[in-house]
Amino acid sequence: MAGAVASCHDLSDGGLAVAAAESAFAGGFGLNLDLSRVLWKGDQSAKNDVTLLFSESASRHLVTVHPEQRDQFETIMSGNCFASIGVVTLEPTLNITGISGAAVVEADLAELMEAWQRTLREL
């Protein structure tokens, strides 16, 4: 699997929303994510966009994979709980589509990074 994983970020503080933004900041690429593709093993009535975006449940990671390594990565991960929920883009934006198919996040990475850094500067 050497070289298959481009990045990996835990879904701890802030859940998927924060992990996606931080991953995008670090890589300088955008992300298009689809919450309807996120695996959910709990009570289906509790599955909603906010929970999927901000849940800090243990043992979850956001992994980006080089496109040419996707098949190899998925073969190695077979038997584990994982799902392809989006793609990396060259456009510097974070776009997240909710369960219903409506956009729930459409944000410019520069604006997101400034908001994130501003809170750190204020500490």
TORKOL-4160 file (C-alpha; in steps of 0.2 Angstrom, whole numbers, padded with zeros to 4 digits, m for minus):
123
<pt num="1" X="0000" Y="0000" Z="0000"/>
<pt num="2" X="0015" Y="0011" Z="m0001"/>
<pt num="3" X="0010" Y="0028" Z="m0008"/>
<pt num="4" X="m0009" Y="0025" Z="m0008"/>
<pt num="5" X="m0013" Y="0036" Z="0006"/>
<pt num="6" X="m0011" Y="0055" Z="0003"/>
<pt num="7" X="m0017" Y="0061" Z="0020"/>
<pt num="8" X="m0026" Y="0055" Z="0035"/>
<pt num="9" X="m0035" Y="0065" Z="0049"/>
<pt num="10" X="m0044" Y="0059" Z="0064"/>
<pt num="11" X="m0062" Y="0065" Z="0067"/>
<pt num="12" X="m0059" Y="0070" Z="0085"/>
<pt num="13" X="m0061" Y="0089" Z="0089"/>
<pt num="14" X="m0075" Y="0095" Z="0078"/>
<pt num="15" X="m0078" Y="0079" Z="0069"/>
<pt num="16" X="m0079" Y="0077" Z="0050"/>
<pt num="17" X="m0082" Y="0096" Z="0046"/>
<pt num="18" X="m0066" Y="0101" Z="0055"/>
<pt num="19" X="m0056" Y="0087" Z="0049"/>
<pt num="20" X="m0061" Y="0091" Z="0031"/>
<pt num="21" X="m0056" Y="0109" Z="0033"/>
<pt num="22" X="m0040" Y="0105" Z="0041"/>
<pt num="23" X="m0035" Y="0092" Z="0028"/>
<pt num="24" X="m0039" Y="0105" Z="0014"/>
<pt num="25" X="m0029" Y="0118" Z="0023"/>
<pt num="26" X="m0014" Y="0107" Z="0024"/>
<pt num="27" X="m0015" Y="0100" Z="0007"/>
<pt num="28" X="m0020" Y="0116" Z="m0002"/>
<pt num="29" X="m0033" Y="0107" Z="m0011"/>
<pt num="30" X="m0052" Y="0107" Z="m0010"/>
<pt num="31" X="m0064" Y="0094" Z="m0005"/>
<pt num="32" X="m0082" Y="0089" Z="m0012"/>
<pt num="33" X="m0090" Y="0077" Z="0001"/>
<pt num="34" X="m0107" Y="0069" Z="0001"/>
<pt num="35" X="m0114" Y="0065" Z="0019"/>
<pt num="36" X="m0127" Y="0053" Z="0011"/>
<pt num="37" X="m0112" Y="0041" Z="0009"/>
<pt num="38" X="m0106" Y="0042" Z="0027"/>
<pt num="39" X="m0108" Y="0025" Z="0035"/>
<pt num="40" X="m0120" Y="0025" Z="0050"/>
<pt num="41" X="m0122" Y="0010" Z="0062"/>
<pt num="42" X="m0133" Y="0018" Z="0075"/>
<pt num="43" X="m0151" Y="0022" Z="0076"/>
<pt num="44" X="m0156" Y="0028" Z="0058"/>
<pt num="45" X="m0168" Y="0041" Z="0066"/>
<pt num="46" X="m0153" Y="0050" Z="0074"/>
<pt num="47" X="m0144" Y="0051" Z="0057"/>
<pt num="48" X="m0143" Y="0069" Z="0051"/>
<pt num="49" X="m0132" Y="0082" Z="0043"/>
<pt num="50" X="m0126" Y="0090" Z="0060"/>
<pt num="51" X="m0122" Y="0074" Z="0068"/>
<pt num="52" X="m0113" Y="0068" Z="0053"/>
<pt num="53" X="m0103" Y="0084" Z="0052"/>
<pt num="54" X="m0098" Y="0086" Z="0070"/>
<pt num="55" X="m0099" Y="0069" Z="0079"/>
<pt num="56" X="m0083" Y="0066" Z="0088"/>
<pt num="57" X="m0085" Y="0047" Z="0090"/>
<pt num="58" X="m0069" Y="0037" Z="0092"/>
<pt num="59" X="m0060" Y="0027" Z="0079"/>
<pt num="60" X="m0065" Y="0037" Z="0063"/>
<pt num="61" X="m0053" Y="0045" Z="0051"/>
<pt num="62" X="m0054" Y="0055" Z="0035"/>
<pt num="63" X="m0042" Y="0047" Z="0022"/>
<pt num="64" X="m0037" Y="0054" Z="0005"/>
<pt num="65" X="m0031" Y="0042" Z="m0008"/>
<pt num="66" X="m0021" Y="0045" Z="m0024"/>
<pt num="67" X="m0034" Y="0041" Z="m0038"/>
<pt num="68" X="m0022" Y="0028" Z="m0046"/>
<pt num="69" X="m0021" Y="0019" Z="m0029"/>
<pt num="70" X="m0040" Y="0018" Z="m0025"/>
<pt num="71" X="m0042" Y="0000" Z="m0030"/>
<pt num="72" X="m0027" Y="m0005" Z="m0020"/>
<pt num="73" X="m0033" Y="0004" Z="m0005"/>
<pt num="74" X="m0050" Y="m0003" Z="m0006"/>
<pt num="75" X="m0044" Y="m0020" Z="m0008"/>
<pt num="76" X="m0033" Y="m0018" Z="0008"/>
<pt num="77" X="m0047" Y="m0011" Z="0017"/>
<pt num="78" X="m0060" Y="m0024" Z="0013"/>
<pt num="79" X="m0067" Y="m0031" Z="0028"/>
<pt num="80" X="m0066" Y="m0015" Z="0037"/>
<pt num="81" X="m0079" Y="m0001" Z="0040"/>
<pt num="82" X="m0075" Y="0012" Z="0027"/>
<pt num="83" X="m0084" Y="0022" Z="0013"/>
<pt num="84" X="m0079" Y="0033" Z="m0001"/>
<pt num="85" X="m0088" Y="0050" Z="0003"/>
<pt num="86" X="m0080" Y="0062" Z="m0009"/>
<pt num="87" X="m0066" Y="0068" Z="m0020"/>
<pt num="88" X="m0051" Y="0080" Z="m0018"/>
<pt num="89" X="m0052" Y="0095" Z="m0030"/>
<pt num="90" X="m0040" Y="0108" Z="m0037"/>
<pt num="91" X="m0053" Y="0122" Z="m0033"/>
<pt num="92" X="m0049" Y="0129" Z="m0016"/>
<pt num="93" X="m0066" Y="0126" Z="m0008"/>
<pt num="94" X="m0075" Y="0115" Z="0004"/>
<pt num="95" X="m0091" Y="0108" Z="m0003"/>
<pt num="96" X="m0102" Y="0097" Z="0008"/>
<pt num="97" X="m0119" Y="0090" Z="0002"/>
<pt num="98" X="m0131" Y="0084" Z="0015"/>
<pt num="99" X="m0141" Y="0068" Z="0016"/>
<pt num="100" X="m0155" Y="0076" Z="0006"/>
<pt num="101" X="m0144" Y="0081" Z="m0008"/>
<pt num="102" X="m0144" Y="0100" Z="m0003"/>
<pt num="103" X="m0128" Y="0109" Z="0000"/>
<pt num="104" X="m0124" Y="0111" Z="0018"/>
<pt num="105" X="m0107" Y="0119" Z="0016"/>
<pt num="106" X="m0100" Y="0129" Z="0002"/>
<pt num="107" X="m0085" Y="0138" Z="0008"/>
<pt num="108" X="m0069" Y="0146" Z="0001"/>
<pt num="109" X="m0054" Y="0139" Z="0010"/>
<pt num="110" X="m0045" Y="0155" Z="0012"/>
<pt num="111" X="m0060" Y="0162" Z="0022"/>
<pt num="112" X="m0061" Y="0146" Z="0032"/>
<pt num="113" X="m0043" Y="0147" Z="0036"/>
<pt num="114" X="m0044" Y="0165" Z="0042"/>
<pt num="115" X="m0059" Y="0161" Z="0053"/>
<pt num="116" X="m0049" Y="0146" Z="0060"/>
<pt num="117" X="m0033" Y="0156" Z="0063"/>
<pt num="118" X="m0042" Y="0171" Z="0070"/>
<pt num="119" X="m0049" Y="0161" Z="0085"/>
<pt num="120" X="m0031" Y="0154" Z="0088"/>
<pt num="121" X="m0024" Y="0172" Z="0088"/>
<pt num="122" X="m0037" Y="0178" Z="0100"/>
<pt num="123" X="m0032" Y="0165" Z="0114"/>
